[in-house]
Amino acid sequence: MTSATTVTLVGQAIVLIAELSGPILIGTLVVGLVISLFQAVTSIQEFTLTFLPKLLVVALILALSGHWMITEITDYTTQLFSLIPKLISG
């Protein structure tokens, strides 16, 4: 296995991680921002107020896109396992 192959595989893994974590991170970011604005406007300084809405958003995103995420991870893993003989032989 050459260093170029290693860099390619690591690059693909990083892109896959970004694709899969992106919807969850963006969803929680938006909910956190909205709740922070609400807290600033109403002067409510409750730190636990953001926990439940963020938890619900993560659950909703996983429910809606979980199948796609599992398919992407499975496809990438299958691709890696199929490359093992080629990578070992050089």
N, C-alpha and C positions, 0 to 999 in steps of 0.2 A: 504494500500500500504506500503510495507516494504522499508527499505532503499536500499536493494539490487536491488529491482525492479526499484527504482528511478535512481540508479547508472547505471543500464543497459540501461534504456531509454535515459538518458543523454549521455552515451557513444555512443549509436547508432546515436543520433542526431549529435554529434561531428564528427563521421566518415562520415556521410552523408554530412555535411558541407564541410569537407575536400575533399571528392570526387567531389562535385559539383563546388567548387571554384578552385580546383587544375588546371584544364585545362586553365582557364582564367588567373590565376596568373602566371603559367609557360609560357604561350604565351606572356604576357606583359613583363615578365622578360627577355625572350630571345630577343624580339624586342628592349627593352630598352638597353640591353647589346650591341647588334649589332650597334645601333645608337650611343651609347656612344663611342664605339671603332671608329666608323666613324668620330665622332666629335674630338676625340683625334688625329686621324691621320691627319685630314684636318685642325685642329686648328679652327674649327667653334664652337663658344661658344653660340649657340642659344638655349635657354632653352625651347622654344615652339616647337622645331623641333620634339620632341618625342611624342607630343600629338596626332597628326593625325594618325601616324602609329599604335600607341597603340589602339586608338579608332577603327580603321579598323580591327585590329586583334581581339579585343573583339567582334565586330559585326560579324566577320567571324566565330569565335568559337561558339557564341550563335546561329548563323544560322545553323551551322553544328551539334551541339550537344544539341540544345535547347529542342528538342523533348525528348531526353533521360533524360535531367535534369527535365523537367516537369513530366515525368513518374515516376522518382525516388521520387520526392517530393510528388506526389499524392499517390504513393504506401505507403510511410512512414506515411502520414497523415491518410490514410484509415486504416492502421494497428493500429495507435494510437487510432482512434475513435472506432475501434472494440474492443480494450482492455479496454475502459472506464468502462463498466459494471463489468468486472472481477476485475479491480483495485478498484472500489468502494466497492464491496462486500467483498473484502479482500482476 
